[in-house]
Amino acid sequence: DAEAQSECDAECVSVRLLVDPTDPCAWWLQVKSPDQSGLLFKICEVLQSHGVDVCSAVLTIESGLVDNQFELKVARPSEVTDAADWCAELEDFLVKNRASGGVFLQRLLTEGSMAAASRKLHVNPDLLSVVSFRELAREEGPQEVAIHYHLEIEGINQAGLLTYAAL
């Protein structure tokens, strides 16, 4: 039903940007949406295309919803005026993707977005390492068992590192 879909869009999809009052170049971005393969890549691609550096990211999934939390850095405090544009771009993308049942993102990824982005990224994979990888408790659903993992990676500061890791 359309009303339930609209309610879920309002609850399931959100983009919030907070600016550190003591350091206007330090931001915190929270993106919530239904989980889907390629979503982290798309979020990172938007951030990278606007010159925003990801310092750290924590992603958690609960009941099919992913909560992406990013610590961001920008070069100048004045870049906060551009943030409204890319936050709106990101939220618009998430709402369109949700309305399409995930087809919107899959179409973008199959049209060469990932391949094109990987060619543009100048990341040295030798400077990326897995710090920790372990299986978490299993969740049993009505039809299958969901296996969750904890993955922690570190890398030398390189533009596009998280985008590369999300490929």
Secondary structure, 3 states (H helix, E strand, C coil): CHHHHHHHHHHHCEEEEEEECCEEEEEEEEEEEECCCCHHHHHHHHHHHCCCEEEEEEEEEECCEEEEEEEEECCCHHHHHHHHHHHHHHHHHHHHHHHCCCHHHHHHHHHHHHHHHHHHCCCCHHHEEEEEEEECCCEECCCCEECCEEEEEEECCCCCHHHHHHC
